[in-house]
Amino acid sequence: MRPPPATVFFILASAAWLAAAQSATPSAAQLRGLTPQQALAQANQWRSAGGLQSYLTSDAVMFEFPGGKRSRVALARQQMVVAVAPYVNQTHSCKTHFMSGCQGELVNTPVRVLVRNQAGKTVLDRRMRTLPNGFVELWLDRNQTYRVSLTSGGKAAAGTLTTHAGSDTCVTTLRLQ
């Protein structure tokens, strides 16, 4: 005998709610086995999780959970990530990118990103869309100095990025003009 459709709907809705509730509470256990890219994506998903702080260093994606538990997912030895928030009117001063707090002006905005190394070789040339936090995340080889150019809406900005130990992971100084 099959259960009535309303019962099936209730069971499925309850299971979906339970899964969402369980995943809505971030925990260090959920980070085990994640690649640095996956950990950064998870930090962006947990952006508004109450009490959780997540941020980037030149070495790792860091998490501080309510109650004091800390966790880190190390970046690969050969790569570093730099979060860049182009802006037109408003920015904030920042050196360390906090996925749980940094907010750029241009949300979900198409941006052409061109990155060249010191020798002038193009290492990245693609259209990207800023995340809901207004940033694009650039995974670049370590121990380099890069020239970055951004264009969006007929406006352009250019600047320098570095990927050395201790380099800034948050760049908010590229004004589109």
N, C-alpha and C positions, 0 to 999 in steps of 0.2 A: 504494500500500500504506500503510495506517495504522499508526502506531507502537503498540505494546502499551500498554494503559491505565496500567501502572506507569511506563512511560517518560514519558507525557504528565504524569502526576502529578508525577514528579521534575522535569521541566522547569518546570512551573508553580510548584512549591514553591521551586525555585531562583531563579526570576525574582522571586517575592514576597520571598524572603529578601534578594536583592540590592537590591531597591527599598527595603526596610526598613532595611538597613544603610546605604545611601546617604543616606536621609533622617534616620537616627539621628545623623549627624555634622553638627552645625549649621555653617553657613558664612554669611558676610556676603552672598555671592552669592544666597542664598535669600531675602534681604530686599528685593532690588531690585524696585521696582514695587509693593510692598505698601502698602496704605492703613494709617494708624495703627491702626485696629481690627484689621486682619489681622496687623500686626506684634505687637500685644499678645497676640493669640490664639497666634501662633507662639511668643512668649516663654513663655507659659503651657505650651505643649506641650513646650518644651525645658527645662522647670523642672529636671529632674534630669540634664541633659546635663553630664557631667563637665567642670569647668573653665570653663564659660560663666557669666557673670554678666549678668543683665538687670534693668533697673530703670526706673522712671518719674521724669522730671523734669516740671516744669510746662510744658516745651516739647517734649519728645520721649520716645520709647521708645528706651532706650539698650541697647547690647549690647557686651560685652567678651569676646572669644573667647580661647581658650587661645593662647598665643604673642603676645598683645598687640594683635591687630587689634581695632579698635573700629568700630562702626557705629551710626548713629542714624536713626530714622524720625521726622521732625518731626510734631508734632500740628498740626491745623488751627488757623489763627489765631483762630477763633471758639470753639473747644472745648478743654476740658481733661478729663483723666480723674482721678478720685479713687478709690482702692481702699479699701473700708471692711470691716473685720472685726469684726462684732458678737461679743460674748463673754458668757459666763455666769460662768465661774470663772477662766479664765486668759487673759492677753493678753501682749503685749510692747510695749515703748516703741519708737515708730518715727515717722519723719517722711517718709522716702523709701521708696516701695514697691519692694521687690526681688522680682520674680516668681520669681527663682531662689533665694530664701531665706525670705521672709516666710511664716509659717504661722499661720493663725488657728485658733481652737478649734473652731468650728462648720463642719464639712466637709459639703458637699452638703446643706445645710439650707435648707428653704423660709423665706423672709423676705419680709414685705411692706415695701416701700420707698416712703416718701412724702417728696418733696422740694418745698419751697416757696421762692420767691425772697423778697427783702426786702419786696416789695409784698404778699406773702401769696398770690401766684398759684401754683397747683400746676403744677410743671414735670415731675414724674415721680410716678406713682402706679401701681405694679405689683408683682405677686408675682414674686420672683426666687428663684433657688437659689444659695447660696454655691458657689463653685468648689471643687475638691479642695484648694485652699490656704486655704479658709475665708473668702474675700473675695468681695464683690460689687464690680463695677467700674461706676462711675457716670460717664457722659459728660455733662458739663454746660457751659453757656455760660461763657465767660471773664469775668473782672473782676466777679464777683458774690459775694455772701454768701448762703448758703442755710441754711435750717433743715431738718434731716433727721430723720425719725422711722422707726424700725425696729420691727417686731413679729414675734415668732416664738415658737411654743409657749406662747402666753398671756402672754408677757413683752414689755416694751417698753423702748426706749431712744431718746433724742433728743439732738441736738447741732447744732453749726454747722460748715459746710464753707465754705471760700473757694476761689476759682479765679483768684487774682491771680498775676502773675509771682512765682515763688519760693514759692507756697503749698505746703503739705504734700500729698504724693500718697498717703500712707498714713495712715489714721485707724484707730486701734486702741483708742480710749477710750470706745466706746459699749457700756456694759454693759447687757445685757438683765436687767430686774428685774421 
